[in-house]
Structure formats: structure tokens, C-alpha cells
């Protein structure tokens, strides 16, 4: 039987972990990810503006502008 410290030691060494298989995204999957990121940044910018953090909101709006070019 293994004790808790052995489990922690194995986890720290990466025992039992493996990198997930990578796959290519389709164009539509990529666009969906970009749309999601745009939505998250737009919502966050609105929250920052509501709390007087125009500096952060402007940075997020800039990121949205860049991402929008790829959708």
C-alpha cells in the first residue's frame, strides 16, 4: 500500500501523467475560440470601465481589435 507522501512524490515527478494528444483545429473551431475570447474581453472591458479602470479597458479593447481581424 502506498501512503500519502508517496502519492505526492509521484505527482511531483509527473508519474502517471502524459501530455494530451494534440490535434489540428478546423477553421470553424478556431473562429469559435476567437469569438469566445472576443466576448470575454469585451465583457471584461465593460466591467473595468464600470469600475473606473479605463486603462485596462482600453488594453482589452485593443486586444479585441486584433482578434477581430482573424474572425
PDB file of N, CA, C, O and CB in Angstrom:
ATOM      1  N   UNK A   1       0.848  -1.184   0.000  1.00  0.00           N
ATOM      2  CA  UNK A   1       0.000   0.000   0.000  1.00  0.00           C
ATOM      3  C   UNK A   1       0.887   1.240   0.000  1.00  0.00           C
ATOM      4  O   UNK A   1       1.946   1.268   0.628  1.00  0.00           O
ATOM      5  CB  UNK A   1      -0.961   0.002   1.225  1.00  0.00           C
ATOM      6  N   UNK A   2       0.436   2.254  -0.712  1.00  0.00           N
ATOM      7  CA  UNK A   2       1.205   3.497  -0.754  1.00  0.00           C
ATOM      8  C   UNK A   2       0.598   4.492   0.212  1.00  0.00           C
ATOM      9  O   UNK A   2      -0.615   4.535   0.412  1.00  0.00           O
ATOM     10  CB  UNK A   2       1.246   4.083  -2.186  1.00  0.00           C
ATOM     11  N   UNK A   3       1.456   5.278   0.797  1.00  0.00           N
ATOM     12  CA  UNK A   3       0.930   6.296   1.699  1.00  0.00           C
ATOM     13  C   UNK A   3       0.826   7.623   0.967  1.00  0.00           C
ATOM     14  O   UNK A   3       1.235   7.748  -0.188  1.00  0.00           O
ATOM     15  CB  UNK A   3       1.819   6.435   2.952  1.00  0.00           C
ATOM     16  N   UNK A   4       0.281   8.596   1.647  1.00  0.00           N
ATOM     17  CA  UNK A   4       0.020   9.895   1.021  1.00  0.00           C
ATOM     18  C   UNK A   4       1.294  10.573   0.527  1.00  0.00           C
ATOM     19  O   UNK A   4       1.289  11.197  -0.534  1.00  0.00           O
ATOM     20  CB  UNK A   4      -0.690  10.807   1.999  1.00  0.00           C
ATOM     21  N   UNK A   5       2.380  10.456   1.281  1.00  0.00           N
ATOM     22  CA  UNK A   5       3.617  11.116   0.857  1.00  0.00           C
ATOM     23  C   UNK A   5       4.165  10.505  -0.424  1.00  0.00           C
ATOM     24  O   UNK A   5       4.780  11.211  -1.223  1.00  0.00           O
ATOM     25  CB  UNK A   5       4.666  11.032   1.959  1.00  0.00           C
ATOM     26  N   UNK A   6       3.956   9.205  -0.636  1.00  0.00           N
ATOM     27  CA  UNK A   6       4.389   8.578  -1.884  1.00  0.00           C
ATOM     28  C   UNK A   6       3.569   9.093  -3.063  1.00  0.00           C
ATOM     29  O   UNK A   6       4.102   9.312  -4.150  1.00  0.00           O
ATOM     30  CB  UNK A   6       4.273   7.051  -1.787  1.00  0.00           C
ATOM     31  N   UNK A   7       2.272   9.284  -2.841  1.00  0.00           N
ATOM     32  CA  UNK A   7       1.418   9.827  -3.899  1.00  0.00           C
ATOM     33  C   UNK A   7       1.860  11.238  -4.277  1.00  0.00           C
ATOM     34  O   UNK A   7       1.914  11.583  -5.457  1.00  0.00           O
ATOM     35  CB  UNK A   7      -0.058   9.833  -3.452  1.00  0.00           C
ATOM     36  N   UNK A   8       2.172  12.039  -3.283  1.00  0.00           N
ATOM     37  CA  UNK A   8       2.610  13.409  -3.534  1.00  0.00           C
ATOM     38  C   UNK A   8       3.935  13.401  -4.278  1.00  0.00           C
ATOM     39  O   UNK A   8       4.122  14.172  -5.219  1.00  0.00           O
ATOM     40  CB  UNK A   8       2.737  14.197  -2.214  1.00  0.00           C
ATOM     41  N   UNK A   9       4.855  12.542  -3.868  1.00  0.00           N
ATOM     42  CA  UNK A   9       6.159  12.461  -4.525  1.00  0.00           C
ATOM     43  C   UNK A   9       6.003  12.043  -5.981  1.00  0.00           C
ATOM     44  O   UNK A   9       6.647  12.613  -6.862  1.00  0.00           O
ATOM     45  CB  UNK A   9       7.076  11.475  -3.786  1.00  0.00           C
ATOM     46  N   UNK A  10       5.162  11.065  -6.239  1.00  0.00           N
ATOM     47  CA  UNK A  10       4.944  10.615  -7.611  1.00  0.00           C
ATOM     48  C   UNK A  10       4.314  11.721  -8.451  1.00  0.00           C
ATOM     49  O   UNK A  10       4.675  11.906  -9.614  1.00  0.00           O
ATOM     50  CB  UNK A  10       4.055   9.364  -7.631  1.00  0.00           C
ATOM     51  N   UNK A  11       3.381  12.449  -7.866  1.00  0.00           N
ATOM     52  CA  UNK A  11       2.732  13.540  -8.596  1.00  0.00           C
ATOM     53  C   UNK A  11       3.745  14.630  -8.938  1.00  0.00           C
ATOM     54  O   UNK A  11       3.706  15.201 -10.028  1.00  0.00           O
ATOM     55  CB  UNK A  11       1.570  14.130  -7.769  1.00  0.00           C
ATOM     56  N   UNK A  12       4.641  14.913  -8.013  1.00  0.00           N
ATOM     57  CA  UNK A  12       5.652  15.944  -8.256  1.00  0.00           C
ATOM     58  C   UNK A  12       6.596  15.539  -9.380  1.00  0.00           C
ATOM     59  O   UNK A  12       7.110  16.393 -10.103  1.00  0.00           O
ATOM     60  CB  UNK A  12       6.448  16.220  -6.981  1.00  0.00           C
ATOM     61  N   UNK A  13       6.821  14.254  -9.525  1.00  0.00           N
ATOM     62  CA  UNK A  13       7.694  13.754 -10.589  1.00  0.00           C
ATOM     63  C   UNK A  13       6.965  13.596 -11.912  1.00  0.00           C
ATOM     64  O   UNK A  13       7.592  13.367 -12.947  1.00  0.00           O
ATOM     65  CB  UNK A  13       8.296  12.431 -10.185  1.00  0.00           C
ATOM     66  N   UNK A  14       5.651  13.715 -11.881  1.00  0.00           N
ATOM     67  CA  UNK A  14       4.881  13.561 -13.107  1.00  0.00           C
ATOM     68  C   UNK A  14       4.542  12.116 -13.413  1.00  0.00           C
ATOM     69  O   UNK A  14       4.151  11.799 -14.536  1.00  0.00           O
ATOM     70  CB  UNK A  14       5.630  14.150 -14.256  1.00  0.00           C
ATOM     71  N   UNK A  15       4.684  11.237 -12.436  1.00  0.00           N
ATOM     72  CA  UNK A  15       4.376   9.827 -12.640  1.00  0.00           C
ATOM     73  C   UNK A  15       2.893   9.679 -12.933  1.00  0.00           C
ATOM     74  O   UNK A  15       2.050  10.194 -12.199  1.00  0.00           O
ATOM     75  CB  UNK A  15       4.780   8.983 -11.405  1.00  0.00           C
ATOM     76  N   UNK A  16       2.586   8.983 -13.993  1.00  0.00           N
ATOM     77  CA  UNK A  16       1.187   8.749 -14.345  1.00  0.00           C
ATOM     78  C   UNK A  16       0.580   9.852 -15.181  1.00  0.00           C
ATOM     79  O   UNK A  16      -0.590   9.775 -15.554  1.00  0.00           O
ATOM     80  CB  UNK A  16       0.380   8.577 -13.112  1.00  0.00           C
ATOM     81  N   UNK A  17       1.354  10.876 -15.480  1.00  0.00           N
ATOM     82  CA  UNK A  17       0.811  11.954 -16.301  1.00  0.00           C
ATOM     83  C   UNK A  17       1.411  11.858 -17.693  1.00  0.00           C
ATOM     84  O   UNK A  17       2.542  11.409 -17.881  1.00  0.00           O
ATOM     85  CB  UNK A  17       1.098  13.345 -15.667  1.00  0.00           C
ATOM     86  N   UNK A  18       0.638  12.283 -18.637  1.00  0.00           N
ATOM     87  CA  UNK A  18       1.113  12.287 -20.020  1.00  0.00           C
ATOM     88  C   UNK A  18       0.517  13.485 -20.726  1.00  0.00           C
ATOM     89  O   UNK A  18      -0.562  13.962 -20.374  1.00  0.00           O
ATOM     90  CB  UNK A  18       0.741  10.965 -20.757  1.00  0.00           C
ATOM     91  N   UNK A  19       1.224  13.957 -21.712  1.00  0.00           N
ATOM     92  CA  UNK A  19       0.707  15.074 -22.490  1.00  0.00           C
ATOM     93  C   UNK A  19      -0.456  14.586 -23.332  1.00  0.00           C
ATOM     94  O   UNK A  19      -0.411  13.500 -23.911  1.00  0.00           O
ATOM     95  CB  UNK A  19       1.812  15.700 -23.380  1.00  0.00           C
ATOM     96  N   UNK A  20      -1.488  15.394 -23.392  1.00  0.00           N
ATOM     97  CA  UNK A  20      -2.652  15.040 -24.207  1.00  0.00           C
ATOM     98  C   UNK A  20      -2.261  15.059 -25.678  1.00  0.00           C
ATOM     99  O   UNK A  20      -1.447  15.873 -26.114  1.00  0.00           O
ATOM    100  CB  UNK A  20      -3.838  16.012 -23.943  1.00  0.00           C
ATOM    101  N   UNK A  21      -2.849  14.158 -26.417  1.00  0.00           N
ATOM    102  CA  UNK A  21      -2.585  14.115 -27.849  1.00  0.00           C
ATOM    103  C   UNK A  21      -3.038  15.423 -28.488  1.00  0.00           C
ATOM    104  O   UNK A  21      -4.132  15.913 -28.208  1.00  0.00           O
ATOM    105  CB  UNK A  21      -3.297  12.906 -28.507  1.00  0.00           C
ATOM    106  N   UNK A  22      -2.213  15.969 -29.323  1.00  0.00           N
ATOM    107  CA  UNK A  22      -2.540  17.223 -29.995  1.00  0.00           C
ATOM    108  C   UNK A  22      -3.275  16.931 -31.287  1.00  0.00           C
ATOM    109  O   UNK A  22      -3.061  15.901 -31.926  1.00  0.00           O
ATOM    110  CB  UNK A  22      -1.269  18.052 -30.270  1.00  0.00           C
ATOM    111  N   UNK A  23      -4.137  17.847 -31.656  1.00  0.00           N
ATOM    112  CA  UNK A  23      -4.846  17.716 -32.916  1.00  0.00           C
ATOM    113  C   UNK A  23      -4.956  19.093 -33.540  1.00  0.00           C
ATOM    114  O   UNK A  23      -4.853  20.110 -32.855  1.00  0.00           O
ATOM    115  CB  UNK A  23      -6.247  17.075 -32.719  1.00  0.00           C
ATOM    116  N   UNK A  24      -5.163  19.113 -34.818  1.00  0.00           N
ATOM    117  CA  UNK A  24      -5.328  20.382 -35.519  1.00  0.00           C
ATOM    118  C   UNK A  24      -6.763  20.854 -35.379  1.00  0.00           C
ATOM    119  O   UNK A  24      -7.697  20.052 -35.396  1.00  0.00           O
ATOM    120  CB  UNK A  24      -4.941  20.248 -37.009  1.00  0.00           C
ATOM    121  N   UNK A  25      -6.930  22.153 -35.241  1.00  0.00           N
ATOM    122  CA  UNK A  25      -8.269  22.732 -35.170  1.00  0.00           C
ATOM    123  C   UNK A  25      -8.764  23.018 -36.577  1.00  0.00           C
ATOM    124  O   UNK A  25      -7.994  23.374 -37.469  1.00  0.00           O
ATOM    125  CB  UNK A  25      -8.275  24.024 -34.314  1.00  0.00           C
ATOM    126  N   UNK A  26     -10.064  22.853 -36.751  1.00  0.00           N
ATOM    127  CA  UNK A  26     -10.648  23.251 -38.024  1.00  0.00           C
ATOM    128  C   UNK A  26     -10.766  24.769 -38.029  1.00  0.00           C
ATOM    129  O   UNK A  26     -10.660  25.411 -36.983  1.00  0.00           O
ATOM    130  CB  UNK A  26     -12.040  22.571 -38.256  1.00  0.00           C
ATOM    131  N   UNK A  27     -10.981  25.330 -39.190  1.00  0.00           N
ATOM    132  CA  UNK A  27     -11.152  26.784 -39.293  1.00  0.00           C
ATOM    133  C   UNK A  27     -12.326  27.245 -38.449  1.00  0.00           C
ATOM    134  O   UNK A  27     -12.253  28.288 -37.798  1.00  0.00           O
ATOM    135  CB  UNK A  27     -11.355  27.206 -40.757  1.00  0.00           C
ATOM    136  N   UNK A  28     -13.405  26.481 -38.455  1.00  0.00           N
ATOM    137  CA  UNK A  28     -14.585  26.862 -37.672  1.00  0.00           C
ATOM    138  C   UNK A  28     -14.300  26.782 -36.175  1.00  0.00           C
ATOM    139  O   UNK A  28     -14.745  27.653 -35.427  1.00  0.00           O
ATOM    140  CB  UNK A  28     -15.778  25.961 -38.030  1.00  0.00           C
ATOM    141  N   UNK A  29     -13.578  25.770 -35.718  1.00  0.00           N
ATOM    142  CA  UNK A  29     -13.226  25.666 -34.300  1.00  0.00           C
ATOM    143  C   UNK A  29     -12.352  26.847 -33.879  1.00  0.00           C
ATOM    144  O   UNK A  29     -12.532  27.408 -32.798  1.00  0.00           O
ATOM    145  CB  UNK A  29     -12.496  24.332 -34.018  1.00  0.00           C
ATOM    146  N   UNK A  30     -11.426  27.210 -34.723  1.00  0.00           N
ATOM    147  CA  UNK A  30     -10.568  28.351 -34.427  1.00  0.00           C
ATOM    148  C   UNK A  30     -11.375  29.643 -34.346  1.00  0.00           C
ATOM    149  O   UNK A  30     -11.166  30.451 -33.441  1.00  0.00           O
ATOM    150  CB  UNK A  30      -9.476  28.481 -35.486  1.00  0.00           C
ATOM    151  N   UNK A  31     -12.294  29.840 -35.286  1.00  0.00           N
ATOM    152  CA  UNK A  31     -13.146  31.041 -35.249  1.00  0.00           C
ATOM    153  C   UNK A  31     -14.003  31.057 -33.987  1.00  0.00           C
ATOM    154  O   UNK A  31     -14.212  32.118 -33.398  1.00  0.00           O
ATOM    155  CB  UNK A  31     -14.048  31.107 -36.502  1.00  0.00           C
ATOM    156  N   UNK A  32     -14.500  29.901 -33.567  1.00  0.00           N
ATOM    157  CA  UNK A  32     -15.325  29.838 -32.358  1.00  0.00           C
ATOM    158  C   UNK A  32     -14.500  30.222 -31.128  1.00  0.00           C
ATOM    159  O   UNK A  32     -14.987  30.941 -30.255  1.00  0.00           O
ATOM    160  CB  UNK A  32     -15.923  28.421 -32.182  1.00  0.00           C
ATOM    161  N   UNK A  33     -13.280  29.756 -31.055  1.00  0.00           N
ATOM    162  CA  UNK A  33     -12.400  30.130 -29.941  1.00  0.00           C
ATOM    163  C   UNK A  33     -12.148  31.631 -29.951  1.00  0.00           C
ATOM    164  O   UNK A  33     -12.207  32.280 -28.906  1.00  0.00           O
ATOM    165  CB  UNK A  33     -11.058  29.363 -30.017  1.00  0.00           C
ATOM    166  N   UNK A  34     -11.871  32.179 -31.116  1.00  0.00           N
ATOM    167  CA  UNK A  34     -11.639  33.622 -31.216  1.00  0.00           C
ATOM    168  C   UNK A  34     -12.878  34.411 -30.814  1.00  0.00           C
ATOM    169  O   UNK A  34     -12.771  35.409 -30.103  1.00  0.00           O
ATOM    170  CB  UNK A  34     -11.222  33.997 -32.637  1.00  0.00           C
ATOM    171  N   UNK A  35     -14.062  33.971 -31.266  1.00  0.00           N
ATOM    172  CA  UNK A  35     -15.305  34.666 -30.879  1.00  0.00           C
ATOM    173  C   UNK A  35     -15.501  34.621 -29.368  1.00  0.00           C
ATOM    174  O   UNK A  35     -15.937  35.602 -28.765  1.00  0.00           O
ATOM    175  CB  UNK A  35     -16.527  34.036 -31.588  1.00  0.00           C
ATOM    176  N   UNK A  36     -15.181  33.489 -28.760  1.00  0.00           N
ATOM    177  CA  UNK A  36     -15.299  33.364 -27.313  1.00  0.00           C
ATOM    178  C   UNK A  36     -14.338  34.315 -26.599  1.00  0.00           C
ATOM    179  O   UNK A  36     -14.718  34.986 -25.640  1.00  0.00           O
ATOM    180  CB  UNK A  36     -15.032  31.918 -26.881  1.00  0.00           C
ATOM    181  N   UNK A  37     -13.102  34.368 -27.067  1.00  0.00           N
ATOM    182  CA  UNK A  37     -12.113  35.273 -26.477  1.00  0.00           C
ATOM    183  C   UNK A  37     -12.532  36.732 -26.642  1.00  0.00           C
ATOM    184  O   UNK A  37     -12.361  37.541 -25.730  1.00  0.00           O
ATOM    185  CB  UNK A  37     -10.737  35.048 -27.115  1.00  0.00           C
ATOM    186  N   UNK A  38     -13.076  37.058 -27.799  1.00  0.00           N
ATOM    187  CA  UNK A  38     -13.560  38.420 -28.044  1.00  0.00           C
ATOM    188  C   UNK A  38     -14.679  38.758 -27.064  1.00  0.00           C
ATOM    189  O   UNK A  38     -14.689  39.842 -26.481  1.00  0.00           O
ATOM    190  CB  UNK A  38     -14.057  38.576 -29.506  1.00  0.00           C
ATOM    191  N   UNK A  39     -15.609  37.844 -26.884  1.00  0.00           N
ATOM    192  CA  UNK A  39     -16.712  38.067 -25.952  1.00  0.00           C
ATOM    193  C   UNK A  39     -16.237  38.250 -24.522  1.00  0.00           C
ATOM    194  O   UNK A  39     -16.716  39.133 -23.810  1.00  0.00           O
ATOM    195  CB  UNK A  39     -17.681  36.916 -26.016  1.00  0.00           C
ATOM    196  N   UNK A  40     -15.291  37.413 -24.101  1.00  0.00           N
ATOM    197  CA  UNK A  40     -14.765  37.521 -22.740  1.00  0.00           C
ATOM    198  C   UNK A  40     -14.053  38.855 -22.525  1.00  0.00           C
ATOM    199  O   UNK A  40     -14.235  39.500 -21.492  1.00  0.00           O
ATOM    200  CB  UNK A  40     -13.807  36.362 -22.447  1.00  0.00           C
ATOM    201  N   UNK A  41     -13.257  39.261 -23.485  1.00  0.00           N
ATOM    202  CA  UNK A  41     -12.526  40.523 -23.351  1.00  0.00           C
ATOM    203  C   UNK A  41     -13.468  41.724 -23.402  1.00  0.00           C
ATOM    204  O   UNK A  41     -13.261  42.703 -22.684  1.00  0.00           O
ATOM    205  CB  UNK A  41     -11.471  40.642 -24.452  1.00  0.00           C
ATOM    206  N   UNK A  42     -14.490  41.658 -24.234  1.00  0.00           N
ATOM    207  CA  UNK A  42     -15.464  42.748 -24.319  1.00  0.00           C
ATOM    208  C   UNK A  42     -16.208  42.897 -22.997  1.00  0.00           C
ATOM    209  O   UNK A  42     -16.392  44.010 -22.505  1.00  0.00           O
ATOM    210  CB  UNK A  42     -16.462  42.501 -25.470  1.00  0.00           C
ATOM    211  N   UNK A  43     -16.632  41.777 -22.427  1.00  0.00           N
ATOM    212  CA  UNK A  43     -17.337  41.813 -21.143  1.00  0.00           C
ATOM    213  C   UNK A  43     -16.419  42.329 -20.037  1.00  0.00           C
ATOM    214  O   UNK A  43     -16.839  43.129 -19.200  1.00  0.00           O
ATOM    215  CB  UNK A  43     -17.870  40.414 -20.780  1.00  0.00           C
ATOM    216  N   UNK A  44     -15.179  41.876 -20.034  1.00  0.00           N
ATOM    217  CA  UNK A  44     -14.231  42.327 -19.013  1.00  0.00           C
ATOM    218  C   UNK A  44     -13.962  43.820 -19.151  1.00  0.00           C
ATOM    219  O   UNK A  44     -13.861  44.529 -18.150  1.00  0.00           O
ATOM    220  CB  UNK A  44     -12.914  41.538 -19.112  1.00  0.00           C
ATOM    221  N   UNK A  45     -13.845  44.299 -20.385  1.00  0.00           N
ATOM    222  CA  UNK A  45     -13.611  45.728 -20.608  1.00  0.00           C
ATOM    223  C   UNK A  45     -14.760  46.552 -20.043  1.00  0.00           C
ATOM    224  O   UNK A  45     -14.536  47.593 -19.426  1.00  0.00           O
ATOM    225  CB  UNK A  45     -13.435  46.022 -22.110  1.00  0.00           C
ATOM    226  N   UNK A  46     -15.979  46.092 -20.249  1.00  0.00           N
ATOM    227  CA  UNK A  46     -17.142  46.807 -19.716  1.00  0.00           C
ATOM    228  C   UNK A  46     -17.099  46.855 -18.190  1.00  0.00           C
ATOM    229  O   UNK A  46     -17.428  47.878 -17.589  1.00  0.00           O
ATOM    230  CB  UNK A  46     -18.447  46.140 -20.189  1.00  0.00           C
ATOM    231  N   UNK A  47     -16.697  45.755 -17.569  1.00  0.00           N
ATOM    232  CA  UNK A  47     -16.589  45.719 -16.105  1.00  0.00           C
ATOM    233  C   UNK A  47     -15.515  46.701 -15.618  1.00  0.00           C
ATOM    234  O   UNK A  47     -15.728  47.444 -14.661  1.00  0.00           O
ATOM    235  CB  UNK A  47     -16.261  44.282 -15.619  1.00  0.00           C
ATOM    236  N   UNK A  48     -14.384  46.691 -16.278  1.00  0.00           N
ATOM    237  CA  UNK A  48     -13.315  47.616 -15.881  1.00  0.00           C
ATOM    238  C   UNK A  48     -13.743  49.066 -16.068  1.00  0.00           C
ATOM    239  O   UNK A  48     -13.442  49.914 -15.229  1.00  0.00           O
ATOM    240  CB  UNK A  48     -12.039  47.340 -16.689  1.00  0.00           C
ATOM    241  N   UNK A  49     -14.446  49.358 -17.164  1.00  0.00           N
ATOM    242  CA  UNK A  49     -14.940  50.719 -17.385  1.00  0.00           C
ATOM    243  C   UNK A  49     -15.908  51.123 -16.283  1.00  0.00           C
ATOM    244  O   UNK A  49     -15.870  52.256 -15.802  1.00  0.00           O
ATOM    245  CB  UNK A  49     -15.624  50.832 -18.757  1.00  0.00           C
ATOM    246  N   UNK A  50     -16.773  50.199 -15.884  1.00  0.00           N
ATOM    247  CA  UNK A  50     -17.754  50.483 -14.834  1.00  0.00           C
ATOM    248  C   UNK A  50     -17.084  50.775 -13.492  1.00  0.00           C
ATOM    249  O   UNK A  50     -17.659  51.448 -12.637  1.00  0.00           O
ATOM    250  CB  UNK A  50     -18.716  49.309 -14.685  1.00  0.00           C
ATOM    251  N   UNK A  51     -15.873  50.268 -13.316  1.00  0.00           N
ATOM    252  CA  UNK A  51     -15.156  50.473 -12.060  1.00  0.00           C
ATOM    253  C   UNK A  51     -14.028  51.494 -12.192  1.00  0.00           C
ATOM    254  O   UNK A  51     -13.124  51.554 -11.359  1.00  0.00           O
ATOM    255  CB  UNK A  51     -14.596  49.157 -11.567  1.00  0.00           C
ATOM    256  N   UNK A  52     -14.100  52.295 -13.255  1.00  0.00           N
ATOM    257  CA  UNK A  52     -13.159  53.392 -13.389  1.00  0.00           C
ATOM    258  C   UNK A  52     -11.761  53.012 -13.849  1.00  0.00           C
ATOM    259  O   UNK A  52     -10.826  53.798 -13.698  1.00  0.00           O
ATOM    260  CB  UNK A  52     -13.056  54.078 -12.114  1.00  0.00           C
ATOM    261  N   UNK A  53     -11.606  51.828 -14.404  1.00  0.00           N
ATOM    262  CA  UNK A  53     -10.283  51.391 -14.873  1.00  0.00           C
ATOM    263  C   UNK A  53     -10.213  51.470 -16.390  1.00  0.00           C
ATOM    264  O   UNK A  53     -10.103  50.455 -17.078  1.00  0.00           O
ATOM    265  CB  UNK A  53      -9.976  49.948 -14.399  1.00  0.00           C
ATOM    266  N   UNK A  54     -10.280  52.677 -16.891  1.00  0.00           N
ATOM    267  CA  UNK A  54     -10.268  52.907 -18.330  1.00  0.00           C
ATOM    268  C   UNK A  54      -8.980  52.395 -18.967  1.00  0.00           C
ATOM    269  O   UNK A  54      -8.992  51.947 -20.114  1.00  0.00           O
ATOM    270  CB  UNK A  54     -10.442  54.391 -18.628  1.00  0.00           C
ATOM    271  N   UNK A  55      -7.873  52.456 -18.235  1.00  0.00           N
ATOM    272  CA  UNK A  55      -6.592  51.993 -18.772  1.00  0.00           C
ATOM    273  C   UNK A  55      -6.637  50.515 -19.144  1.00  0.00           C
ATOM    274  O   UNK A  55      -6.178  50.119 -20.215  1.00  0.00           O
ATOM    275  CB  UNK A  55      -5.476  52.237 -17.762  1.00  0.00           C
ATOM    276  N   UNK A  56      -7.187  49.716 -18.259  1.00  0.00           N
ATOM    277  CA  UNK A  56      -7.288  48.278 -18.526  1.00  0.00           C
ATOM    278  C   UNK A  56      -8.319  48.024 -19.619  1.00  0.00           C
ATOM    279  O   UNK A  56      -8.113  47.178 -20.490  1.00  0.00           O
ATOM    280  CB  UNK A  56      -7.664  47.503 -17.238  1.00  0.00           C
ATOM    281  N   UNK A  57      -9.427  48.757 -19.571  1.00  0.00           N
ATOM    282  CA  UNK A  57     -10.473  48.594 -20.585  1.00  0.00           C
ATOM    283  C   UNK A  57      -9.928  48.902 -21.975  1.00  0.00           C
ATOM    284  O   UNK A  57     -10.245  48.198 -22.933  1.00  0.00           O
ATOM    285  CB  UNK A  57     -11.675  49.505 -20.273  1.00  0.00           C
ATOM    286  N   UNK A  58      -9.122  49.933 -22.091  1.00  0.00           N
ATOM    287  CA  UNK A  58      -8.546  50.286 -23.392  1.00  0.00           C
ATOM    288  C   UNK A  58      -7.618  49.194 -23.909  1.00  0.00           C
ATOM    289  O   UNK A  58      -7.600  48.903 -25.105  1.00  0.00           O
ATOM    290  CB  UNK A  58      -7.787  51.606 -23.295  1.00  0.00           C
ATOM    291  N   UNK A  59      -6.848  48.594 -23.010  1.00  0.00           N
ATOM    292  CA  UNK A  59      -5.965  47.497 -23.418  1.00  0.00           C
ATOM    293  C   UNK A  59      -6.786  46.324 -23.942  1.00  0.00           C
ATOM    294  O   UNK A  59      -6.445  45.720 -24.959  1.00  0.00           O
ATOM    295  CB  UNK A  59      -5.076  47.044 -22.238  1.00  0.00           C
ATOM    296  N   UNK A  60      -7.868  46.008 -23.238  1.00  0.00           N
ATOM    297  CA  UNK A  60      -8.733  44.906 -23.666  1.00  0.00           C
ATOM    298  C   UNK A  60      -9.411  45.214 -24.997  1.00  0.00           C
ATOM    299  O   UNK A  60      -9.542  44.331 -25.845  1.00  0.00           O
ATOM    300  CB  UNK A  60      -9.788  44.615 -22.600  1.00  0.00           C
ATOM    301  N   UNK A  61      -9.838  46.449 -25.182  1.00  0.00           N
ATOM    302  CA  UNK A  61     -10.441  46.834 -26.467  1.00  0.00           C
ATOM    303  C   UNK A  61      -9.418  46.691 -27.597  1.00  0.00           C
ATOM    304  O   UNK A  61      -9.774  46.304 -28.711  1.00  0.00           O
ATOM    305  CB  UNK A  61     -10.976  48.293 -26.406  1.00  0.00           C
ATOM    306  N   UNK A  62      -8.168  46.997 -27.316  1.00  0.00           N
ATOM    307  CA  UNK A  62      -7.112  46.816 -28.304  1.00  0.00           C
ATOM    308  C   UNK A  62      -6.932  45.348 -28.670  1.00  0.00           C
ATOM    309  O   UNK A  62      -6.741  45.010 -29.838  1.00  0.00           O
ATOM    310  CB  UNK A  62      -5.803  47.385 -27.783  1.00  0.00           C
ATOM    311  N   UNK A  63      -6.995  44.477 -27.663  1.00  0.00           N
ATOM    312  CA  UNK A  63      -6.891  43.043 -27.921  1.00  0.00           C
ATOM    313  C   UNK A  63      -8.069  42.562 -28.764  1.00  0.00           C
ATOM    314  O   UNK A  63      -7.902  41.743 -29.667  1.00  0.00           O
ATOM    315  CB  UNK A  63      -6.827  42.259 -26.597  1.00  0.00           C
ATOM    316  N   UNK A  64      -9.260  43.078 -28.461  1.00  0.00           N
ATOM    317  CA  UNK A  64     -10.449  42.720 -29.241  1.00  0.00           C
ATOM    318  C   UNK A  64     -10.259  43.130 -30.696  1.00  0.00           C
ATOM    319  O   UNK A  64     -10.607  42.376 -31.604  1.00  0.00           O
ATOM    320  CB  UNK A  64     -11.717  43.390 -28.652  1.00  0.00           C
ATOM    321  N   UNK A  65      -9.714  44.308 -30.919  1.00  0.00           N
ATOM    322  CA  UNK A  65      -9.497  44.783 -32.289  1.00  0.00           C
ATOM    323  C   UNK A  65      -8.564  43.846 -33.051  1.00  0.00           C
ATOM    324  O   UNK A  65      -8.791  43.562 -34.227  1.00  0.00           O
ATOM    325  CB  UNK A  65      -8.918  46.208 -32.277  1.00  0.00           C
ATOM    326  N   UNK A  66      -7.524  43.369 -32.388  1.00  0.00           N
ATOM    327  CA  UNK A  66      -6.592  42.447 -33.041  1.00  0.00           C
ATOM    328  C   UNK A  66      -7.278  41.117 -33.328  1.00  0.00           C
ATOM    329  O   UNK A  66      -7.181  40.599 -34.440  1.00  0.00           O
ATOM    330  CB  UNK A  66      -5.341  42.224 -32.166  1.00  0.00           C
ATOM    331  N   UNK A  67      -7.964  40.565 -32.345  1.00  0.00           N
ATOM    332  CA  UNK A  67      -8.623  39.266 -32.527  1.00  0.00           C
ATOM    333  C   UNK A  67      -9.689  39.320 -33.616  1.00  0.00           C
ATOM    334  O   UNK A  67      -9.873  38.358 -34.362  1.00  0.00           O
ATOM    335  CB  UNK A  67      -9.252  38.805 -31.215  1.00  0.00           C
ATOM    336  N   UNK A  68     -10.388  40.448 -33.701  1.00  0.00           N
ATOM    337  CA  UNK A  68     -11.465  40.594 -34.681  1.00  0.00           C
ATOM    338  C   UNK A  68     -10.943  40.455 -36.109  1.00  0.00           C
ATOM    339  O   UNK A  68     -11.671  40.011 -36.997  1.00  0.00           O
ATOM    340  CB  UNK A  68     -12.159  41.946 -34.509  1.00  0.00           C
ATOM    341  N   UNK A  69      -9.713  40.826 -36.328  1.00  0.00           N
ATOM    342  CA  UNK A  69      -9.128  40.702 -37.674  1.00  0.00           C
ATOM    343  C   UNK A  69      -9.074  39.258 -38.157  1.00  0.00           C
ATOM    344  O   UNK A  69      -9.039  39.003 -39.361  1.00  0.00           O
ATOM    345  CB  UNK A  69      -7.727  41.291 -37.689  1.00  0.00           C
ATOM    346  N   UNK A  70      -9.067  38.322 -37.228  1.00  0.00           N
ATOM    347  CA  UNK A  70      -8.897  36.914 -37.587  1.00  0.00           C
ATOM    348  C   UNK A  70     -10.199  36.122 -37.612  1.00  0.00           C
ATOM    349  O   UNK A  70     -10.187  34.919 -37.875  1.00  0.00           O
ATOM    350  CB  UNK A  70      -7.951  36.269 -36.631  1.00  0.00           C
ATOM    351  N   UNK A  71     -11.306  36.778 -37.344  1.00  0.00           N
ATOM    352  CA  UNK A  71     -12.593  36.060 -37.315  1.00  0.00           C
ATOM    353  C   UNK A  71     -13.246  36.054 -38.641  1.00  0.00           C
ATOM    354  O   UNK A  71     -14.333  35.495 -38.791  1.00  0.00           O
ATOM    355  CB  UNK A  71     -13.526  36.662 -36.313  1.00  0.00           C
TER     356      UNK A  71
END
